[in-house]
Amino acid sequence: VQLQASGGGLVQAGGSLRLSCAASGRTFSNYHMGWFRQVPGKEREFVAAISWSSGSTYYADSVKGRFTVSRDNAKNTVYMQMNSLKPEDTAVYYCAAGRYRAPLRTPWGPNEYDYWGQGTQVTVSS
């Protein structure tokens, strides 16, 4: 699975962005998908995930109520709508795909994911 993230940019605090992650392969619908973010000098941080089987979604407490993850299996794409952005949301955002048809036990754990995109920069100015 190859992943290509896009949609990052510079936005003022309170604004919105929608990230997209396009996946290669015909079996996209059988992979759970996650979003992580990272700032220099810090560990990669879980943001959101969506399971392949039920479409269940999971969010970090810091983004709950502001971010929404969704997927379009027909387009092999996962999205993350980010609203009410804050300066502390500034980071490089990565999408990730899990293992084929595997249960999603710990969506916040990087080890759940086998495939990673290249990242897209999100900068929120105050």
Beta strands, then each sheet from edge to edge (+ up, - down):
strand 1: 3-6
strand 2: 9-12
strand 3: 17-23
strand 4: 33-38
strand 5: 45-50
strand 6: 57-59
strand 7: 67-72
strand 8: 77-82
strand 9: 91-98
strand 10: 113-116
strand 11: 120-125
sheet 1: 1+ 3- 8+ 7-
sheet 2: 2+ 11+ 9- 4+ 5- 6+
sheet 3: 2+ 11+ 9- 10+
end
